Amino acid sequence: MTKSLVIVESPAKAKTIKKFLGRNYVVKASIGHIIDLPKSKLGVDIDNNFEPDYITIRGKGPVLKEIRQEAKKAKNILLATDPDREGEAISWHLANALNIDEKTACRIEFNEITKNAIKNAIKKPRVIDKALVDAQQARRVLDRLVGYKISPLLWRNIRKGLSAGRVQSVATKIIKDREEEIQNFKPEEYWSLRLDLQNKNGETFEAKFFSDENGNKDLKNSEEINRILDKIKGKTLSVSSVKEGEKKRNPYMPFITSTLQQEASNKLGYSTKKTMSIAQQLYEGIDIEKEGTVGLITYMRTDSTRISKEAIDSTNEYISEAFGKEYLNKAEEKKSEKKDIQDAHEAIRPTDIDRTPSKIKSSLTKDQFNLYKLIWERLVASQMAPAVFVTLTIELEVEQIQFRASGSRLKFDGFLKVYSFATTSEDTYLPIIKEGEKVKVIKEDPKQHFTQPPARYTEASLVKTMEELGIGRPSTYSPTITTILSRGYVEKEGRYLKPTELGTIVTDILVNYFSEVLEVHFTAELEKSLDKIEDGNQDWKILIKNFYDSFGKMLEIAEKDMEEIDLVEESDEECKKCGKTMLIKHGRYGKFLACSGYPECTYTEPFVNKIGIKCPACDEGEVIERRSKKGRLFYGCSSFPKCRFVSWYRPIEKKCPRCNQLMVHKKNKKSEKIECSNKDCGYQEKIEN
């Protein structure tokens, strides 16, 4: 018994840590949870104060056996699972399985996998934090009760394979509610008025309508626009005010889990699942040329924007040497307003600021490099001075009607020097002009607009909303989105999340019978209660009992009153095998067509959405909606693979007036247009909103 046993969660983490600890330590991986609630039954004894029935996870027996064998030979055992609720629970289950006394200081934790962090953690073992474990148990049991009690009702009344979840169902409802907002939205007309102006020196600039003679700032219809145009027609504008100023743009805070997921989605196009997978790799360790395996970032599941003093000092030193002392942020360190337990952690940051993205690029995959660059730049930028802009505002007047021209130029780039992912606008220059000066109108540009419905959620905006509403925690955002997509309750249309017909039906049923469980405020309050358990200020079984008192009553009503819903509908297709009518059914992966002659005829085929346009590349097929392996919507021929026609944009019936080719509809945040599918033609028509 000369060696110590260190138990972590993943083989990658074990490999990195082993390198730092040397020959006197054996490092083994549990490969996640080893003990959990059984899959085959509820696993919670409701009549015995909600006692969980934990078992060794199927397939994990050999892993546990190997760990037990190593434990018998070890002089001491250190549990080094992740520094959060799940990690604490894994350590607790391992301690029980290995018969480690609860009072034994066997738990070590670290926020980064570096030599110093591991060595320091080894010197400071602590006892397992039972309050942290109880918070995890409470979440696990709550989720199990909701999932395993509601899902059978959905199986019985809709179809097998459906599921409900405490957080996933609320997330689906948020997406469904937004879709209803969009469908019920009634656009309102409004107008804008832009003037191209020229001063006495012949310099031109642009001004926009600000207010009329009565102080009204809105132009609601063409009558109001025409009245303004009539009043200013043929007249010069007088400069009533010229104001110069400075505007600061403060650096972004360091990343927490939610902001990393949002920025990676918006700037890199990564899903939350992909972001967390890559971040896990960077945290657990990458083989770096001339260094070996090393953890590149701190722990990636955190609510805290706090940065350690050592990290701040090294970052400030880097900024001074690389850019100059004028780029250091002189302001006091910003404090997070969150009083969350997760603040015991740090923000997500590089483990070594001198390990710049360019230095280690050759050792990283493209995706690893992109995410590491994002994290590295964000940390450096967070400690830099604000960017400073010089602003100029010119107010102009004619017949008591106000117009305004605004310009700005970058005076000092500050944090923008390093944060290449920041959204910046180009400098807008205005000519030198004085109060009282007259300018003439060169061109009037009135435009009609209509208010737009709220945008569908993207993964990034859904994470932001969930965070703002207090639903879920850093470790749950990504799994929640992954679940609702895999269950077929939500689908992606481009980057946007849209409820499926199945998701809408299931959500409506759940709202009808379990409205309290799907209520955002109720879910957020549950999250706060879990934090209180983690603080040691609430008993976890009392929380479960209080929840189940009301949930049980809802269950009784649902079991008695919930009616069966037939999701099957007839199609206009005939079975290619027996000629009977094909039925549209809902499966786990969406709609499909099945023969009405089942079980005698078992023929099925994918359900396709036809858009009512003949394929332009062949005489047989029609254009249908299809999805790529990554879920992106595109358009192809129904005769595929015989015909290989494909378009990322929705074709329309109108033919190009220039070359008679197919026209397609294109839409993004800034514009909407139809254009010719023939790239050599280039014909397009802008659609005004």
N, C-alpha and C positions, 0 to 999 in steps of 0.2 A: 504494500500500500504506500507507494511513493509518489503517485501522480494524483493531481486534482482533476475532477471531471467538470467540464463546463458544457451546459446544455443550451443551445440556441434553437431558433425555429427553422432556418433554411440552410441547406448545404452550402450555398454561396457565402452566407454569413459565417458559417463554420470554417470555411477555407480561409477567409480573410483573418478571422480572429486567431486561428491556429498559428498563422505566420507571426503574429505579434507575441504570442505566449510561449512558444518554444517547447522543448522536449518534456518539461515537467507537467504539461497539461494535455489532457485528452479532450477534444472538442467534438461533440455529437449534436446532430440536428433532429428535432422532433418532427420536422416537416409539418409545421402548423399545429393545430389542436390534435392531441392524442386521445383525449377523453371528451365526450360531449353527450347531449341528449340523443336517444335512439331515433333513427329515421322512420322506423316501422310503426311507431305509436306515439302518443302525446308525450310521454316521458315526464309528466308533471303530476304529482299526486295532489289533486285538488282538495280531497278530504283530509289530507294530512299536512295542512298548513303550506300547501304548494311546494312540497319537497321535490327537488329535481331527482330524476332517476338516471344518473350518469353511467355510461358504459364506455368501454374501449371502442373507438371508431373502427368499423369493419375495414380490414386491410392494414391497420396500424399495429396489430399484435406483434409482428416481427420487429418493428421499430422499437416498441416498448421493451420487448425481450432483450434486445441488444443493449438498450440504455440501462436496464436493470443489471445486466451482466457487468457492464463497465462500472456501475455504481458500487457493486460489491467489492471491486478491486480498488476503488478510489479512497484516498485519505480524507477528502472532503468534496462536497458537491456544490457547484455554483450554478444558479438558474439565471440565464442571461437573455431572456426573451424580451420582446419589444417593450419600450417604456410607455405603455398605455393600458387601458382596461383589459383588452384582449390578451396582451402579453402577460399581465399580472395573473389572469385566470389560467393561462397555460402553465405558468410556473406553479400555481397552487395545485392544479391537477397533477402535475409531475411530482410535486412534493408529497402528495397523498399516495401516489402510486409507488413512490420510492421509500415510503415510511419515514419521511423527514419530519422531525418535530416542528410544529408551527412556531415555536419560540427560537428556533435556530436561525442565525443570520446567514441565510443561503441565497438571498436574492441580490443580484447586481444589475445595475442599469446604466446605460450610456446613451447620449444623444447623437453620437457620431462614432463610426468604426475607424478610429485612428489609434496609433500605438499609445499615445499619451492617455487618451480617453479610456482605453481598455485597461491599461496598467493602473490608472487611478481608481477605476471601478472595482478592480480585484481587491484593492486595499480597503474598500469601504462597503462590505456586504451589509445588508439589512434584513430584517424579517419581512416576510410577505405581507403586503398591505391588504388586510382583509376587507377594508372599506372599498378599495378599488375593485377587488374581486366581487364583492356583493353588488356593486353597480353593474358589473358585467353580467352577473347572474340575473339581476332584475331585468335588464334589457333582453337577455336570451329567453327568459321565461315569458315575459310579456309578448315577445314576437312569436314564440311557440304557441301560446294560448290563442292569439289572434289568428295565426296561420292555420293551425290544426283544427280549430273549432269552426271557422268560417268556410274554409276550402271545401269540406265535404258537402256543405249546403249548395255551393256552386256546382259541384260535381253532380249532385242529385237533380238540380233544377235547370242547369244549363248544359254542361258537358263535362266529361272527365278531363283531368289534367289542369283545370283552372286553379288559381291560387289567390289568396288575399294576404296582405302583409300590413303591419302597423304603419310603416313609413312608405312603402311602395304604393299602397292604395291612395294615400294622401298626395303623393307626387303625381300619380295618374290623374287624380281629381283636379289638381292645379292645371295640368295640361289640358284636360277636358274643358274646364271652366274658361280658359283662355280661348279655346276653339269656339265656344258658344258666344263669347264676346265678339269675336271676329265675324261670326255668322249673323249676329244681331246688330252689327254696327251699321249705322246710317250716316253716310258721308255728308258733310256740310261744305257748301261752297265758300271759298274766300279768294281774294285777289291780292297780288303784289304789284308794286309799281317801282320800276328801276329807271333811273335817268342817266344817260351818258352826258357828262358836262364838260365844258371847256373854259379855262380861265383866260385872262388877258394875254398870257404868254403863249397861248396855243396848246397848253398841256391838258390832257384829258384825264378824267377820273369818273368814278361811278358813285352815285348816291341813291339811297333807298327811301321810300315814303316812311315817315315816322308818325305824323299825326295831322289831322285836319284843323280847321279854325276853331272847332269845338273841343279839341283835345282827344277825339276818337282815333284810336290807333289801328282799328280793324277796317278793312275794306271787304264787305261781305258779298257784293254783287256788282254786276256790270254797270248798273245805274250810278253807284257811288264812284266807280272808277271814271266813268264818263264825265261826271260832275267835276271831279278833280282835274281831269285833263282839259276840260273847257276853261277852268279858272286859270290854269297856268299856261295855256296855249299862247305862244308868241312872246312870252315874258321872260325876263332874266331873273335869276335867283340871287339873293343877297346873302353873303356870309355873315351869319349872326353870332357865331361863336367858334373859336379855335382852341381846343384844349389838348395840351401835351401832358403825358404822364408816363409812369412806369408800372409795369405789371409783373409780378413774380409768379413763376410756376414752380411749386414745391415738388421735391422728389417723391417718388412712390415709397410706401412702406415696404419692408422686406416681405417675402412671400409667406403666407400661411397656406394650408391645404387648399382652401376654396379659391383663393386668388391665383394660386399656381394653376389649378385646373381651368380657371376662366381665361387666364392669359395664354396658356398653352393651346386652348381651343381657339381663341380669337386670332392669335398671331402665328401659330404653327399648324392649326387645323387638326389637332389631336383630340380624340375622344377622352373622356375622363378616365376610362379604363386603361387606355394606352399611356396616358400621362403617368398614372400611378404605377403601372408596370415598369416603365422606364425609370421613374424616380426610385423604385425599389432596387433596381439594378445598381443605380448610382450610389445608393445608401449602403448596400450590402458589400459592394466592392467590385472594382474593375481592375484588370491586369494592365497596369500602366508601364510603358517602356522605361527601363532603367530604375523603376521603383518597386515593381511587383504589384500584388493585389492590395488595393487600398480603397477605403470608403471615400467617395468624393463629395457627398453632401450629408448634412445632418438629417435627423429623422423627419420623414415627410408627412406625418399625420399630426398636425398641430394647429391650435387656435391662437398661438402666441406670436406677436411681432417682436418679442424681446430678443436682443442680441447680446451675447456675453461680452464682458469688458475686453477680454483678450482678442476676440474677433473684431471688435470695434477698433481697438488700437492698431491691429495689424492692417486693417482695411484703410484706416486714416494714413498710416505710414505709406501704403501702396499708392494712395491718391496723391499724397505730397510728392512722392518721387516720380510718378508717371505723368502728372498733370500740373503740379504746382500747388502751393499752399492756398492760393486764392480759390481753389476748387473744393476746399474743405467746408463742411457745413458748420457754421458758427452757432447755429441755434441749439438749444438744449435738446437732449434725446426725447423723441416723442414717446408718450406713454399710451399703451393700448387702453381703450375705454372698457374693454371686456374684463370682468372680474371672474374669469373662468379658471377652473382647476388646471386646464391645459397650459396656463401661463407659467407653470413650473418648467415647461419645455422652452426651447428656443424657436425662433422662426426658421424657415428652411433656408439654408445658406451653404456655401462651399466650406469644406473642412479646412482648406488652406487657400487663402486668397492669392498666394503667389503661384498657385497651380492654375494659370490662366487657360481659357478655352483653346487658344492657339497652340499652347505648349503641349497639350495632351490630345489634340485633335486626331492624330494618327492612331491613337489607342482606342478611340471610340467609334461606334457605329454612327451613321448620319443622325439617327433619331436621338441617340445618347448625347451627341455633341450639341444638337439644337437645344435640348432641354437643359443641359449643363450650362450652356452659354446664356440662356434665359435667366437661370438662377444666379449665376455668377454676376452678370451685369446688373441684375436687380439689387443684389446686396451692395455692390460698389456704389451704384447710383443712390441708394437710400442714405448713404453717408456723405453725399456731395452737396454742394451749394445749390440753391434754387437757380433756375434759368431766369434771366431778366429780359423783358421785352419793352421797347419804347413804343408807346401808343399815341396815336393822334386821332382826335375826333373832331370832325368839321360839321357844324350845324348850319343849315341853309334854310332860307324862308322866302316864300312868295305868296302874296295874298293871305298871310297868316297860316299858310300850309307849310309844315315842317318836313324837311328832308335831312338825312344824316349820312355822312361818309365816314368810314372807320378804316384805319390802317395800323399796321404794327410791323416792327422789325426786331430781329433778335439782337440784343446788345451784349449779352453774356450767356454762353450756352450751358454753363453749370453742369448738372447731372445729365443733360441731353448729350453731352460729349461722349458718354460711355453707354447710355441705355439706347441701343439701336432699335429696340422694339417699341419705343415711345411713338405715339401718333403726333406728328407735327405738321403744321400748315406753313406754306411758303410765306415769306414776307410780303406784305401788301403796302406798297409805297403810295403816298399821296403827295401832290405837288406843294411847294411852299406857297401859302396863301394867308391873307390877312383878313381880320374882321372888317366888314363893310364892303369888301371887294365884290364885284358883280361877276357872275358867270352865266354863260348862255347854255341852253339845252340843245344838244346835238341830236339826241334820239330819245324817244319815250318807249319804254318796253313794259306794257301791262301784261300780266299773266294770270290766267284762271287756274285755281288749284282746288282740290277737294281734300278734306281731312282724311287721314288714313287710319284703318283699324290698328289696334295694337299688334305688334309682331308676334308670331309664334315663338315659343321658347326654343332656344338652342340648348345644348348641354351646358354651356357656360352660363347663360342667363338663368337656367333652372337651378344650377348650383348656387348662384348669387341669391336667388329668391328663397331657396330653402334655408340658406344661412341667415338671411334677414328675418325670416319668419321663425327661426329657432327650431327648424325641423331637421333632425339628424345631427350628426357630428362628423368631424373630418374623415373618420374611417368608414362612414356610411354613404357619403354622397355618390361615389362611383359605383358601389355594388347596387344601390337603389336604381340608378339609371340603367345599368346593365340588366337588372332583373325585369323592369317593365318593358324593355325592348325585347328580351328573349321570350317573355311570356306572350308577346303579341298584343299587349294592351296599348302600346305606343309604337309608332313607326317613324322612320326618318324620311323626310322629303327634302333632299339636299342636306343642309345643316340643321334643318328645323324639325322639331318634335311635334308629331300630330297624333291625336288619339285614333285608334282603329275603331271600327264599328263594335268589335268585341269589347275593347276597353271601355267604350261609352256605355254599353249595355251593363257590363259588370259593375262599373262605378255607380250607375244609376240605382242598381239593386242594393249595393252596399250603403249608399246614402239613404235609401228608403228605410233600411232596417238597422243600420249601424252608424247613424249620422254623427253621434258623439265621437266615435273612433276616428272618423274621417274629418273631424273638425280641426282646423289648423291650430287654433288656440289650445285645444285640448292636447294635441300632440306636442306642442311646444312646452306646455306645462309639465308633461311627462318627462321631457328631456331635462327640465330644471330639477325635477324630483330625483332623477338619476344622478345629477350633479350633487345634490344634497346627500345622497347615499354615499357618493365618493368622498364627500367632505366628512362623513361620519355623523351627519346630522339627521339622518332618517333611517328607519328600519326597512330593509328591502322587502320583507314579506308582508309588512303592513301596507306598503304601496301596492303590491300585487293584490292583496285582499280587497282594498278599496276599489281598485280597478275592476276586479272580477265581480264585485257586488252589482255594479251597474251593467257590465258587459254580459254577465250571466242572464240578466233579465232580457236584454236585447236578443240573446241567443234563443231563449224560450219562445219569444214572439216570432222570430224568423223561422224557427223549426216548424212552427204551427201554421204560419201564414204565407211563407214564401211559395210562390207558384212556379210551375215549370214553364220555361221559355223555350220555344222552338226556334232555333237559329237557322233552320233549313229553309231554303226558298228555291222555287223552280227557276231554271234557266231556259233560254231559247235554243240550247244546244241538244243534239241527239247523241246518244252513246255510240261510239264508233265500233263497238263490239256487238251490241244487240239491238240498237236502234231506239231504245227507250229514252225518255226524257232524263237529262242530266240535272242533278240537284247541286245547288251552291251550299257548301258546308264550311264550317269554321274549324280549322285545326290549329295546332300549336304554332305553326309557321304561317298562319293567315288563311285566307279562303282557298278552297279547292273544289273541283267538280267531281261528283261521284254519281254513278249510275243509280237511278231510282229502283232498278231491279235487284239491288243488293238484298240478301246474300247470294242469290243465284248468279248475279253478274257482279264482279268485284272491280270493274274497270274504273279508274280514276285518272284525272289529268289536272294540271295546274289551272287555276282560275286566272284569266287575263282581262285587263281593263282595255277595251277597245276605245279609241278616241274618235272614231267615225271618219277616218281618212284612209284611202287606199295607199298602199305602199308605193312610193315614187320609183323604186328600183326594180319592181317586178309586177306582173299582172295578176298574181294569185293572192298575195297576202294583204293584210291590213296592218296599219300602224298600231302597236299596243304598248302599254306601259310595262317596263321591266325594271329589275333592280340588279345592280352590280353586287359582287361578293361583299363589298363594304356597305351595302344598303343604299347606295346612291341611285336615285331615280333616273332612268334614261328611256329612250324610245327606240323600238326595234320592229322588225317585221314578224308577223305571226307565222311566217313560213320558215323561220330560222330552224336548222342551219342551212337550208337550201338557199335562202336569201339572207345576205349579211348586212342589210341596211341598218344603220344605227345613227342616233342623234342624241346629244346631251340636252337639247332644247326641244320644247313641245312644237311639233309641226302644226301649221294651220292650213285651212283649205285654200286661202289666197295664194296665187302664183305670183312670182316676181314679175313686175311689169317690164323689166329690162331684159331678162334672159329666160323667163318662163319656168324657172326652177322653183322648187319647194321653198316656201317662206317659213321661218320659225320664230317663236315668241321668246324673247329674252327679258329677264327681270332681275334686278339687284336692288340694293338699298337706295342707290342714287338715281337710277333711271329705269325706264321700261320702254322696250322698242320691239319692232318686228324687223327681221332682216333676212336677206337671201341666204339660203344654205350653201350656195356656190361661193366659195371664198374668193374666187377670181372676179366675181361680179361686184361685190361690195355694196349693193343697194340696201338701204335701210330707211325705216320710217320711225321717228320718235313718237312715243305715246305720252301726251301731256297729262299729268295728274291734276 
